């Protein structure tokens, strides 16, 4: 059974066990799904409400977009678990002979690259969603503004968690060009996500 198909309690119990999967990367992807669901809720609560007729069409578009985002993040809970399992398998490879050592080292390098690219994809997707969340919070039903703000905070958590996973996974890689590219992306994404969340917190405080 896929992780995404477990009940919430089953998922949490599996996370709490001694098994390293599902771990922080999976939890970050789950945060992205929660952020998507929450902002879809705010959009739904905006449709049909007095004074919001001009944004109803856009809210419907966003709801459809978030349906796709929920699917993306849920799928990546399992993708993150899968690629990390490959890393663990690579570390279990034999290392007695010189050939085995080389093969094991190459397998670890390749597995670590994949284990970096999956959370990077999650971080990029979540960052791209932040502007949509901001749009819904600012234009949507004001009675649901706190739900929208929890959405943007969950989105930032998804980003910061996956960025950290990327940084850890690339730390021992030999491919310096790969490391440099992902490090630059991590720095930019982290910086932009923090600024977007901060601007929304300030905006909400100023309008309450």
N, C-alpha and C positions, 0 to 999 in steps of 0.2 A: 504493500500500500504506500502511496506517495505521502510525504509529510503534509502536503497541503490538504489531504483528504482526512486527516485525523481530526477528532474533535479538539476544541481548545484545551480541554483538560488533558487529553491524551498527549497533545503536542507539548504542553508544559511539563508533564511528567517525564516525557522522553528527553526534553531539554535538561531537566534537573538530574537525570541519571549520570552515571559515570562515563557514558559514551561521549566523545568529543563532538559528535554530530547528532542532532542539529546544535549549532553553536551561535556565535555572535553574528556571523554573516547571514545565517538563516533568519535570525531575529531582526536584523536590519531590513531584509527583504519583506518580512512580515510587517514591519513599521511602515514601509512604503505602501503596502496594501491597505493598512488601516488609514493612512493619510488619504489615499484615493477614495476609500469608502466614505470617510467623513466629509470630504469636500463635495462628493456627489450628493450626500444627504443635505448639505446646505443649499446646493443648487436645486434639489427637489423641493425644499421648503421655501424657495423663492418663487417658483412657478405658481401662478394663480394668485399671488399676494398683491394687495393694493399698492400701487406706485412702482411696480416692477414689470409692467407689461413690455417696456422697451427692451428688457434684457432676457425675456423668456426664451427667445430663439437661441440665444447664446448659451443659456443655462442648459438647454436640451442638448446642445452640441457637447458641452462639457460633461454631462452625464454619460453620453456615449463614449467619450474619450476616457473617462474614469473606469468604465466597464472594461475597456481594453487594458488599462493600467493595472487594475486589480488582477487580471489574468496574468499579466507580465510578472508582477511581483510574486504572486503565488507560485508560478512556474519556477521562478528563480530561487525560491526556498529550496526546492529539490535540486536545482542545478548547482547551487552552492554546496549542498551536502554531497552531491555526486563528485564534483571536482576535488573537494577536500579529501574524499575517500580515496581518490586516485593518488593524492600526495602521500597518504598513509601507506598505501600499497607499494609505492615507489620506495619508501624508506625501509620496507620489509624485504626488499630484494637482496639476494645474497651478495656478499662483498669479500669473498675469500681470495679469488684470483684477480690479477690485474684487469682482465677483460670484464669481470663481474663488477669491479669497482667503477670502471668507465661507464658501463651500461647503466649501473645504478645512478651514477651522478647525472647522466643525461636524462634519465627518466624523471629524477627529482626536479631537474631544471625545467623540463617541459611541463610537468604536472604543476609546478609552482607558477609558471606563466599562466596556465589556464585558471588556476585558483586565484590569480590576480585579475584576469580579464573579466571574470563573471561579476565580482563585486564592483569593478569599475563600471561595468554596464549598468548595474543597479544604481550607482551613484549618479551617473550621467542622466539616467531616466528620471530619477527623483529631482535632480536639480532643474531639469526641463519642466517639471510639473509645478515648481514653486511659483512661477509667474501666474499660472492658471489659478492656483490657490489664492494668491493675492487678489486677483481679479474678482473671484467669487466673494471673498471676504469684504472687499470694498464696495461691490455692486449688489451683493445679495441681501437676503433677509437679515436685518440687524439683530433680530432676536436669536439668531444662530451664530453670532459673531464669535462666541467663545469656542463653539464646535469647530469653526473655521481656523481659529488660532491653534487649537489642539492638532488640527490637521497639519498646519505648517511646522509645528514643533515635531510631530511624528515624522514628517518628511525630512527635516533637518537631522533627526536621529538616524534615519535610514542612510543619509549621506555620510554623516560623521562615522558611523559604524563601518560602512563599507570602505570608506577612504582609509580608515585605520587598518582594515584587513588587507587592503592593497599594499600599504606601506610595510606591514609586517612580512607579507609574502614575497615582496621584491627585495627585501633587505639582504638576502644571501645569494641573489642571482648573479651569474657571471656576465650576462649580456648587459653591458653598461648602457648601451643605446636604449634598450627596452626599459631599463630602470629609470633613465633620465626622462623619457617620454611620459611614463606613468607618474613619476614624481611631480613633474610640471602640471599634469592634469589634476593630481591630488591637491596641490597647493592652490590652484585656481578654483576648483570646485569647492573646497573648504572655505576659501575666502568669500566667494560669492554667496554660498548658502548662509554663512554667518551674517553677512550684511543684509540679505533679504529678510531673514527672520528678525533681525534687530529693527529694521525699518518698519516692519509690520507691528511689532510690539509697541514701538513708539507711536505709530499711527493710531492703534487701538486706544492707547492711554490718552492721546490727545482728543479723541472723539467721544470718550465715555462721559 
